[in-house]
């Protein structure tokens, strides 16, 4: 994987993955997310992709999935994450809750490479919120 990051102006950058698109970053949070916010977004996206894939293989029907990610940081530089919390909100019948939990566990413990890297420095906790359809 190769990402090319170009300085645009001030603290604004554009990161490009050839054939996949661009992402805007901004240290002042005016024209894009911060690099650390993108790291959290990457964790949420990596795990969500796994969860969707696993639930489809388990034939678990759902109509929505949202992952909210939050991290505490150290106060001294470099300001690294100390704890990461994820909230998975999924719209599905309550009878599928155990399968959804299994899919999340498999993602965070086995499949998600972003989680594996971050877990070496920061504990990752999660909460599951199953919302009834309708």
Secondary structure as GFF3:
##gff-version 3
##sequence-region A 1 134
A	DSSP	beta_strand	4	9	.	.	.	ID=ss1
A	DSSP	beta_strand	12	17	.	.	.	ID=ss2
A	DSSP	beta_strand	21	26	.	.	.	ID=ss3
A	DSSP	alpha_helix	35	57	.	.	.	ID=ss4
A	DSSP	beta_strand	64	73	.	.	.	ID=ss5
A	DSSP	beta_strand	81	91	.	.	.	ID=ss6
A	DSSP	three_ten_helix	94	96	.	.	.	ID=ss7
A	DSSP	alpha_helix	97	106	.	.	.	ID=ss8
A	DSSP	pi_helix	107	111	.	.	.	ID=ss9
A	DSSP	alpha_helix	113	119	.	.	.	ID=ss10
A	DSSP	beta_strand	123	131	.	.	.	ID=ss11
###
